[in-house]
Amino acid sequence: MALPDRRARNGRSVTPRPRLEQGAQQAQPGQQARRARPTLAEIAAEAGVSLPTVSKVVNGHADVAAATRARIEQLLGERNYRHPGIRRGRHAGLIDVVFNGLDSPWAVEILRGVEDWCSAHGMAAAVSSVRHGNARPASWTSALASHDTDGVLLVLSELTTDQLRQLHEEDIPLVVIDPVNLPDPDLPGVGATNWAGGMAATDHLIASGHTRIATIGGPETYLCSRARIDGYRSALERAGLKYDKELVRHGDFQYEGGFLHGCALLDLADRPTAIFAGSDQQALGVYEAARQRSLRIPQDLSVVGFDDLPMSRWSSPPLTTVRQPLAEMGRVAAEMLGTLIEGLPLSSRRMELATELVIRGSSAPLP
């Protein structure tokens, strides 16, 4: 999906932002008491750098050494620095959409729904992605606080308590989509019925006669991944089948994870006859693992994915998968954010949109 090079205020454009880093460090004891708003000169003195260097960091300039930037951003977060002139009762006409990564068609589908809402409401969306690490405690939230934004949609990313606190203190409305974690149970969010989807996929394979069914989830820490595997396990237990940890793998939701774990599963002495992959991309990675072993889908191996990305219906054979309404998730989340931006209460702070099993050619009855 092509992204324009600059913001447009007509509601149709999506502006890329530089990649931001995200960490997971928590505030040290005593930091919470440091609430007085500092000047940039004080920050510069404490960091041992010049005032122009601090100004560059605050305004998002790239020409600052990484270690220096990290030190300054840590001080900005600890000292609760707020950029002057931001969010004083005026709207910028812009929301930020922060992804864990932009290298997946999954992100494009979410963004499609966000853009539809923006178009209908005269808003623009700025898109960025975060890298997880432990070097910069709250840098991406500091970056958002330093420019005009009406609110933030955080997609499949981890949020620390300190980052959530900073967004609240900066009066930046926040809605999460498929959060990795929930530091605040009241945090507004949108997801899908992942548990029900995992159960539906596994029930379909059981009904087709399969009893040795493997699963490849996403990262073990992701809430959506755990819910899909819990649904898989519940379906097995309901059918009286053994839950075998050897058949449960945790991937990365990407092709590579599906391929590597698919290879390991298909090389077992007692290999599975069916694999439920936690994403369509991982399912297509399993396709390649099967091809390299001269296994035919679905004659020798049934495969079910999760997402129903556009490419799924064009794979060979077309992929049986669990459809989650990704574009609708993006639209609903943007609508919730718009309500918060207007200062209105939400009718519900947590929305789960229904998933649906879509049966195609990659699954078949066990011979």
C-alpha positions as CSV (number, residue, x, y, z in Angstrom):
1,M,0.0,0.0,0.0
2,A,1.7,3.2,-1.1
3,L,1.9,5.9,1.5
4,P,2.2,9.6,0.6
5,D,5.3,11.6,1.6
6,R,3.5,14.4,3.5
7,R,0.4,14.9,5.6
8,A,-2.8,15.9,3.8
9,R,-5.7,17.2,5.8
10,N,-8.4,15.9,3.5
11,G,-8.7,12.6,5.4
12,R,-7.4,10.3,2.8
13,S,-3.7,10.4,3.3
14,V,-1.6,8.3,5.5
15,T,1.8,9.7,6.5
16,P,4.7,7.5,7.5
17,R,6.7,8.4,10.6
18,P,10.2,7.3,11.4
19,R,10.6,4.0,13.2
20,L,10.5,4.4,16.9
21,E,11.9,2.2,19.6
22,Q,10.0,0.9,22.5
23,G,11.4,-0.4,25.8
24,A,10.0,-2.1,28.8
25,Q,11.8,-0.5,31.7
26,Q,9.7,0.7,34.6
27,A,10.3,4.0,36.5
28,Q,12.8,3.7,39.3
29,P,11.8,4.5,42.9
30,G,11.6,8.2,43.5
31,Q,10.9,9.1,39.8
32,Q,7.2,9.5,40.5
33,A,7.8,12.3,42.9
34,R,9.6,14.4,40.2
35,R,6.6,16.2,38.8
36,A,7.7,19.8,38.4
37,R,7.9,20.7,34.7
38,P,11.5,21.3,33.9
39,T,13.0,23.6,31.3
40,L,15.0,22.3,28.4
41,A,18.0,24.1,29.9
42,E,17.7,22.0,33.1
43,I,17.4,18.8,31.1
44,A,20.5,19.8,29.1
45,A,22.5,20.5,32.3
46,E,21.4,17.2,33.9
47,A,22.2,15.2,30.7
48,G,25.5,17.0,30.3
49,V,24.8,18.2,26.7
50,S,24.0,21.5,25.0
51,L,20.6,23.0,24.8
52,P,20.4,22.7,21.0
53,T,21.0,18.9,21.4
54,V,18.0,18.6,23.7
55,S,15.9,20.7,21.4
56,K,16.7,18.4,18.5
57,V,15.6,15.3,20.5
58,V,12.3,17.0,21.6
59,N,11.5,18.1,18.0
60,G,12.3,14.7,16.5
61,H,15.5,15.5,14.6
62,A,17.6,12.4,13.7
63,D,21.1,13.9,14.0
64,V,21.8,13.0,17.7
65,A,23.9,10.0,18.8
66,A,21.8,7.0,19.9
67,A,23.3,6.9,23.4
68,T,22.8,10.7,23.9
69,R,19.3,10.5,22.6
70,A,18.5,7.7,25.0
71,R,19.8,9.6,28.0
72,I,17.9,12.7,27.1
73,E,14.6,10.9,26.4
74,Q,14.9,9.0,29.7
75,L,15.3,12.4,31.5
76,L,12.4,13.8,29.6
77,G,10.2,10.9,30.7
78,E,11.4,11.0,34.3
79,R,10.9,14.8,34.6
80,N,7.4,14.7,32.9
81,Y,8.5,17.2,30.3
82,R,5.6,18.5,28.0
83,H,6.2,20.3,24.8
84,P,4.7,23.8,25.0
85,G,1.8,24.7,22.9
86,I,0.5,21.1,22.4
87,R,-3.1,20.1,23.1
88,R,-4.5,23.3,24.4
89,G,-8.1,22.7,23.5
90,R,-7.5,22.6,19.7
91,H,-7.6,19.6,17.3
92,A,-4.8,18.9,14.9
93,G,-7.0,16.8,12.6
94,L,-4.4,14.0,12.9
95,I,-4.3,10.6,14.7
96,D,-1.2,8.4,15.1
97,V,-1.4,4.7,14.3
98,V,1.5,2.9,15.9
99,F,2.2,-0.7,14.8
100,N,4.5,-3.4,16.2
101,G,5.7,-3.9,12.6
102,L,4.6,-2.8,9.1
103,D,6.0,-5.9,7.2
104,S,2.7,-7.8,7.1
105,P,-0.5,-7.6,5.0
106,W,-2.3,-7.9,8.3
107,A,-1.2,-4.3,9.1
108,V,-2.5,-3.1,5.7
109,E,-5.9,-4.5,6.4
110,I,-6.1,-2.8,9.8
111,L,-5.0,0.4,8.2
112,R,-7.6,0.2,5.5
113,G,-10.4,0.4,8.2
114,V,-8.7,3.3,10.0
115,E,-8.3,5.2,6.7
116,D,-12.0,4.6,5.9
117,W,-13.0,6.2,9.2
118,C,-10.5,9.1,8.7
119,S,-11.9,9.8,5.3
120,A,-15.5,10.0,6.6
121,H,-14.5,12.4,9.4
122,G,-12.0,14.7,7.8
123,M,-9.0,13.3,9.7
124,A,-5.5,12.2,8.6
125,A,-3.5,9.3,9.9
126,A,0.3,9.2,10.6
127,V,1.7,5.7,10.6
128,S,4.8,4.5,12.5
129,S,6.2,1.3,13.9
130,V,8.0,0.5,17.1
131,R,11.0,-1.8,17.8
132,H,10.9,-3.6,21.1
133,G,14.0,-3.3,23.2
134,N,15.2,-2.2,26.6
135,A,17.4,0.8,25.7
136,R,14.8,3.6,25.6
137,P,12.2,3.3,28.3
138,A,9.4,5.5,26.9
139,S,10.8,7.0,23.8
140,W,7.9,6.5,21.4
141,T,5.5,8.0,23.8
142,S,7.8,10.9,24.3
143,A,8.0,11.4,20.5
144,L,4.2,11.4,20.3
145,A,4.0,14.0,23.1
146,S,6.3,16.3,21.2
147,H,4.1,16.8,18.1
148,D,0.5,17.6,17.4
149,T,-1.7,14.5,17.6
150,D,-5.3,14.1,18.6
151,G,-5.0,10.5,19.7
152,V,-3.2,7.2,19.3
153,L,-4.2,3.8,18.0
154,L,-1.7,1.2,19.2
155,V,-1.8,-2.1,17.2
156,L,-0.4,-5.4,18.4
157,S,2.3,-3.7,20.6
158,E,3.3,-3.9,24.2
159,L,2.5,-1.0,26.5
160,T,4.3,-0.5,29.8
161,T,2.7,1.1,32.8
162,D,5.1,4.1,32.4
163,Q,4.1,4.6,28.8
164,L,0.4,4.5,29.6
165,R,1.0,7.0,32.5
166,Q,2.8,9.3,30.1
167,L,0.0,9.3,27.5
168,H,-2.5,10.0,30.3
169,E,-0.5,12.8,31.7
170,E,-0.2,14.3,28.2
171,D,-4.0,14.0,27.7
172,I,-3.5,11.8,24.6
173,P,-6.5,9.5,24.1
174,L,-5.5,5.9,23.4
175,V,-7.2,2.9,21.9
176,V,-5.4,-0.5,21.5
177,I,-6.0,-3.1,18.8
178,D,-5.1,-6.7,19.7
179,P,-2.9,-5.6,22.5
180,V,0.1,-7.8,23.5
181,N,-0.6,-7.0,27.1
182,L,-3.1,-5.1,29.1
183,P,-1.4,-2.9,31.8
184,D,-4.8,-1.4,32.6
185,P,-7.9,-3.6,32.4
186,D,-10.0,-0.4,31.6
187,L,-7.9,0.5,28.6
188,P,-10.2,0.9,25.6
189,G,-9.5,-1.8,23.0
190,V,-10.7,-3.8,20.0
191,G,-10.0,-7.4,19.3
192,A,-11.5,-10.5,17.8
193,T,-13.0,-13.7,19.3
194,N,-9.6,-15.4,19.2
195,W,-10.6,-18.2,21.5
196,A,-13.7,-19.1,19.6
197,G,-11.7,-18.9,16.3
198,G,-9.1,-21.4,17.6
199,M,-11.8,-23.7,18.8
200,A,-13.7,-23.5,15.4
201,A,-10.6,-24.3,13.5
202,T,-9.8,-27.3,15.6
203,D,-13.4,-28.6,15.7
204,H,-13.4,-28.5,11.9
205,L,-10.2,-30.7,11.8
206,I,-11.6,-33.1,14.4
207,A,-14.9,-33.4,12.5
208,S,-12.8,-34.3,9.5
209,G,-11.4,-37.3,11.3
210,H,-8.1,-36.0,12.4
211,T,-6.9,-36.9,15.9
212,R,-3.2,-35.9,15.7
213,I,-3.5,-32.1,15.2
214,A,-0.6,-29.7,15.8
215,T,-0.8,-26.0,16.2
216,I,1.7,-23.1,15.6
217,G,0.8,-20.1,17.5
218,G,2.3,-16.6,17.5
219,P,4.7,-15.3,20.2
220,E,3.8,-16.9,23.6
221,T,3.5,-13.5,25.3
222,Y,0.7,-12.3,22.9
223,L,-2.8,-12.3,24.4
224,C,-4.3,-13.1,21.0
225,S,-1.9,-16.0,20.4
226,R,-2.6,-17.5,23.8
227,A,-6.4,-17.2,23.3
228,R,-6.2,-19.1,19.9
229,I,-4.1,-21.9,21.5
230,D,-6.5,-22.1,24.5
231,G,-9.4,-22.5,22.0
232,Y,-7.4,-25.3,20.3
233,R,-6.8,-27.0,23.6
234,S,-10.5,-26.7,24.6
235,A,-11.6,-28.3,21.4
236,L,-9.3,-31.3,21.9
237,E,-10.4,-31.8,25.5
238,R,-14.1,-31.5,24.5
239,A,-13.5,-34.3,21.9
240,G,-11.6,-36.5,24.4
241,L,-8.3,-36.1,22.6
242,K,-5.0,-35.7,24.3
243,Y,-3.3,-32.3,24.5
244,D,0.3,-33.1,23.4
245,K,2.8,-30.3,24.2
246,E,5.1,-31.8,21.5
247,L,2.5,-30.7,18.9
248,V,2.3,-27.1,20.2
249,R,4.8,-24.6,18.9
250,H,5.1,-20.8,19.2
251,G,6.1,-18.9,16.1
252,D,6.2,-15.3,15.0
253,F,3.1,-15.0,12.9
254,Q,5.4,-14.7,9.9
255,Y,6.2,-17.1,7.0
256,E,9.5,-18.0,8.5
257,G,8.0,-19.1,11.8
258,G,5.4,-21.3,10.0
259,F,8.1,-22.9,7.8
260,L,10.6,-23.6,10.6
261,H,8.0,-25.0,13.0
262,G,6.2,-26.8,10.2
263,C,9.5,-28.6,9.3
264,A,10.0,-29.6,12.9
265,L,6.5,-31.0,13.2
266,L,6.6,-32.8,9.9
267,D,9.9,-34.4,10.8
268,L,8.5,-36.1,13.9
269,A,8.4,-39.8,13.9
270,D,4.7,-39.7,14.4
271,R,3.9,-36.5,12.4
272,P,0.6,-34.7,12.7
273,T,-2.0,-35.2,9.9
274,A,-3.3,-31.6,10.4
275,I,-1.8,-28.3,11.5
276,F,-3.7,-25.3,12.7
277,A,-1.5,-22.2,12.2
278,G,-2.1,-19.1,14.2
279,S,-1.9,-16.8,11.1
280,D,-2.3,-17.2,7.4
281,Q,1.3,-16.3,6.8
282,Q,2.4,-19.1,9.1
283,A,0.0,-21.5,7.3
284,L,1.7,-20.7,4.0
285,G,5.1,-21.3,5.6
286,V,3.7,-24.8,6.5
287,Y,2.8,-25.2,2.8
288,E,6.5,-24.8,1.9
289,A,7.6,-27.2,4.6
290,A,5.1,-29.8,3.3
291,R,6.2,-29.2,-0.4
292,Q,9.9,-29.9,0.5
293,R,8.9,-33.2,2.0
294,S,6.7,-34.2,-1.0
295,L,3.6,-34.1,1.2
296,R,0.4,-33.1,-0.6
297,I,-2.2,-30.6,0.8
298,P,-4.8,-31.7,1.7
299,Q,-4.3,-35.4,0.7
300,D,-1.4,-35.9,3.2
301,L,-1.7,-32.9,5.4
302,S,-4.6,-30.6,6.2
303,V,-3.8,-27.0,7.0
304,V,-5.9,-24.3,8.6
305,G,-4.8,-20.6,9.0
306,F,-6.1,-17.6,10.9
307,D,-6.9,-14.1,9.5
308,D,-8.3,-14.6,6.0
309,L,-5.9,-12.3,4.3
310,P,-6.6,-11.6,0.6
311,M,-3.8,-13.9,-0.5
312,S,-5.3,-16.9,1.3
313,R,-8.0,-17.5,-1.4
314,W,-5.3,-17.4,-4.1
315,S,-2.9,-19.9,-2.5
316,S,-2.7,-23.4,-4.0
317,P,-4.7,-25.0,-2.7
318,P,-6.9,-22.1,-1.4
319,L,-6.4,-21.9,2.4
320,T,-9.1,-22.9,4.9
321,T,-8.8,-20.2,7.6
322,V,-10.5,-18.3,10.4
323,R,-11.6,-14.9,9.2
324,Q,-11.2,-12.1,11.6
325,P,-12.6,-8.7,10.4
326,L,-9.4,-6.8,10.3
327,A,-10.6,-3.7,8.4
328,E,-13.6,-3.5,10.7
329,M,-11.4,-3.8,13.7
330,G,-9.4,-0.8,12.5
331,R,-12.6,1.2,11.7
332,V,-14.2,0.4,15.1
333,A,-11.0,1.3,17.0
334,A,-10.8,4.6,15.1
335,E,-14.4,5.3,15.9
336,M,-13.8,4.7,19.6
337,L,-10.8,7.0,19.4
338,G,-12.9,9.7,17.8
339,T,-15.4,9.5,20.6
340,L,-12.6,9.9,23.2
341,I,-11.1,12.9,21.2
342,E,-14.5,14.6,21.4
343,G,-14.5,14.1,25.2
344,L,-17.5,11.8,25.1
345,P,-18.0,8.5,27.1
346,L,-17.6,5.2,25.3
347,S,-20.6,2.8,25.3
348,S,-18.2,-0.1,25.8
349,R,-14.5,0.0,26.5
350,R,-13.7,-3.4,25.1
351,M,-15.0,-4.7,21.8
352,E,-14.6,-8.2,20.4
353,L,-15.6,-8.7,16.8
354,A,-16.8,-12.2,15.7
355,T,-14.5,-14.6,13.8
356,E,-15.8,-17.0,11.2
357,L,-14.4,-20.3,9.8
358,V,-14.0,-20.2,6.0
359,I,-13.6,-23.7,4.5
360,R,-11.6,-24.0,1.3
361,G,-9.3,-26.5,-0.3
362,S,-6.5,-27.0,2.3
363,S,-8.4,-29.2,4.6
364,A,-10.0,-32.5,3.9
365,P,-11.2,-35.7,5.7
366,L,-8.5,-38.0,7.0
367,P,-8.1,-40.8,4.4
